[in-house]
Amino acid sequence: MLDWQIKPLAKKSAVSDREIRPGDCVVCAVFVDELGNLDRIDVHKDEFDSAKIKGKVIGWWERVVSDAPDADERAARKMALASSEDFFLSLFDEASNVEMEESDVVKQMLGLLLERKRILRPLGRPRNGVQKYLHVATKREFAVPQKNPDEELIYRIQNQLGAIII
């Protein structure tokens, strides 16, 4: 299984080209662009306006930039895993309202990653095409669709996730 992690923050805001510095609050937004591809932007919190993104926002999270994000690789991995967790949680937010074929498969793949990292705990076995998970930290339950994606869909998702996940 692939061990995906969200790419590190950009050095500059996608909106203003303003440098992103330690202590800044940044919004990372994942969206489906006009061509149907997944993409990601990082912007200062005061610049974020989902209505101005050219595409449909499917998830976003906020981060305060660390003083030394590159100094400790373990801390960087922990932050990347937290970003993966935030992305997964945002896919279930009422405001996300995602309507794309790949969203169920993305939820399933991130769910498996977070289960492996013990952030999510499966509640029983999949039933009726759904795996229930418990988010350990918040005790929130999630119903994650279980699909049998064909090779073409997996390939397309992998290519699209390349823009946001390493």
Phi, psi and omega per residue, in radians:
M1 nan 2.476 3.109
L2 -1.225 2.509 3.093
D3 -1.864 1.507 -3.073
W4 -1.398 2.561 2.992
Q5 -2.439 2.567 3.107
I6 -1.186 2.420 3.124
K7 -1.036 2.677 3.115
P8 -1.166 2.829 3.133
L9 -1.015 2.589 3.037
A10 -1.185 2.797 3.107
K11 -1.391 -0.459 -3.123
K12 -2.318 2.672 3.108
S13 -1.143 2.393 3.118
A14 -1.213 -0.351 -3.104
V15 -1.552 -0.879 -2.992
S16 -1.914 -0.160 -3.047
D17 1.181 0.191 3.097
R18 -1.237 2.392 -3.122
E19 -1.077 2.446 3.063
I20 -1.661 2.105 -3.030
R21 -2.081 2.810 3.068
P22 -0.955 2.405 -3.126
G23 1.621 -0.314 3.119
D24 -1.215 2.511 3.007
C25 -1.626 2.161 -3.038
V26 -2.130 2.482 3.021
V27 -1.832 2.247 3.057
C28 -1.862 2.134 -3.095
A29 -2.109 2.290 3.055
V30 -1.838 2.332 -3.075
F31 -2.540 2.847 3.034
V32 -1.724 2.082 -3.090
D33 -1.346 -3.126 -3.069
E34 -1.093 -0.353 3.127
L35 -1.645 -0.005 3.131
G36 1.545 0.226 3.133
N37 -1.704 2.594 3.048
L38 -1.338 2.456 3.080
D39 -2.573 2.975 -3.129
R40 -2.471 2.504 2.996
I41 -2.276 2.660 3.045
D42 -2.100 2.242 -3.127
V43 -2.453 2.748 3.016
H44 -1.105 2.535 -3.079
K45 -0.969 -0.703 -3.101
D46 -1.222 -0.195 3.128
E47 -1.741 -0.218 -3.010
F48 -1.261 2.197 3.034
D49 -2.546 1.830 -3.062
S50 -1.053 -0.458 3.135
A51 -1.183 -0.381 -3.114
K52 -1.608 -0.047 3.105
I53 -1.401 2.296 -3.106
K54 -1.407 1.381 -3.124
G55 2.675 -3.048 -3.107
K56 -1.781 2.026 3.119
V57 -1.200 2.226 3.135
I58 -1.916 -0.216 3.099
G59 -3.061 2.610 3.059
W60 -2.710 2.728 3.118
W61 -2.579 2.778 3.129
E62 -1.876 2.566 3.090
R63 -2.478 2.475 2.951
V64 -1.663 2.214 -3.068
V65 -1.213 2.274 -3.116
S66 -1.228 2.705 3.092
D67 -1.160 -0.570 -3.100
A68 -2.475 1.195 -3.058
P69 -1.132 -0.450 -3.107
D70 -1.660 -0.174 -3.044
A71 -1.179 -0.668 -3.067
D72 -2.131 1.876 -3.090
E73 -1.049 -0.627 3.130
R74 -1.126 -0.697 3.095
A75 -1.150 -0.661 3.107
A76 -1.128 -0.727 3.095
R77 -1.123 -0.695 3.127
K78 -1.117 -0.714 3.118
M79 -1.159 -0.697 3.113
A80 -1.121 -0.716 3.102
L81 -1.140 -0.685 3.089
A82 -1.105 -0.652 3.091
S83 -1.160 -0.685 3.072
S84 -1.079 -0.722 3.110
E85 -1.116 -0.805 3.129
D86 -1.069 -0.707 3.122
F87 -1.102 -0.795 3.115
F88 -1.014 -0.864 -3.123
L89 -1.061 -0.673 -3.105
S90 -1.179 -0.444 3.113
L91 -1.169 -0.318 -3.135
F92 -1.807 -0.010 3.113
D93 -1.158 2.499 3.139
E94 -1.005 -0.625 -3.088
A95 -1.244 -0.336 -3.059
S96 -1.226 -0.727 3.019
N97 0.789 0.803 -3.059
V98 -1.230 2.326 3.090
E99 -2.311 1.262 3.071
M100 -2.483 2.578 -3.071
E101 -0.983 -0.660 -3.050
E102 -1.313 -0.318 -3.012
S103 -1.048 -0.694 3.129
D104 -1.126 -0.677 -3.138
V105 -1.234 -0.664 3.089
V106 -1.101 -0.770 3.089
K107 -1.022 -0.769 -3.126
Q108 -1.105 -0.796 -3.109
M109 -1.157 -0.772 3.105
L110 -1.167 -0.641 3.093
G111 -1.041 -0.744 3.122
L112 -1.138 -0.722 3.105
L113 -1.072 -0.810 -3.097
L114 -1.244 -0.500 3.023
E115 -1.147 -0.764 3.130
R116 -1.078 -0.583 3.141
K117 -1.548 0.066 3.093
R118 1.136 0.486 3.042
I119 -1.556 -0.582 3.021
L120 -1.972 2.541 3.085
R121 -2.118 2.198 3.133
P122 -1.159 2.465 3.083
L123 -1.868 1.620 -3.097
G124 1.336 -2.827 3.139
R125 -1.765 2.810 3.090
P126 -1.033 2.426 3.089
R127 -2.383 2.366 3.114
N128 0.940 0.676 3.085
G129 1.318 0.322 -3.128
V130 -2.385 2.336 3.009
Q131 -1.842 2.167 3.075
K132 -1.562 2.373 3.115
Y133 -2.178 2.634 2.987
L134 -1.909 2.191 3.036
H135 -1.396 1.946 -2.971
V136 -0.998 -0.752 -3.046
A137 -1.209 -0.671 -3.044
T138 -1.846 -0.172 -3.074
K139 1.121 0.316 3.100
R140 -1.441 2.448 3.126
E141 -1.745 2.530 3.128
F142 -2.260 2.405 3.034
A143 -1.781 1.872 -3.065
V144 -1.786 2.090 3.118
P145 -1.048 2.460 3.102
Q146 -1.937 1.936 -3.099
K147 -1.908 2.834 2.975
N148 -2.006 1.336 -3.048
P149 -1.173 2.513 3.076
D150 -1.365 2.947 -3.061
E151 -1.047 -0.656 -3.124
E152 -1.122 -0.744 3.122
L153 -1.146 -0.752 3.109
I154 -1.067 -0.760 3.135
Y155 -1.078 -0.773 -3.131
R156 -1.105 -0.755 3.136
I157 -1.138 -0.746 3.126
Q158 -1.027 -0.764 3.135
N159 -1.125 -0.723 -3.128
Q160 -1.225 -0.678 3.140
L161 -1.192 -0.324 3.112
G162 -1.006 -0.447 3.137
A163 -1.321 -0.349 -3.067
I164 -2.192 -0.330 -3.055
I165 -2.197 2.450 3.065
I166 -1.896 nan nan
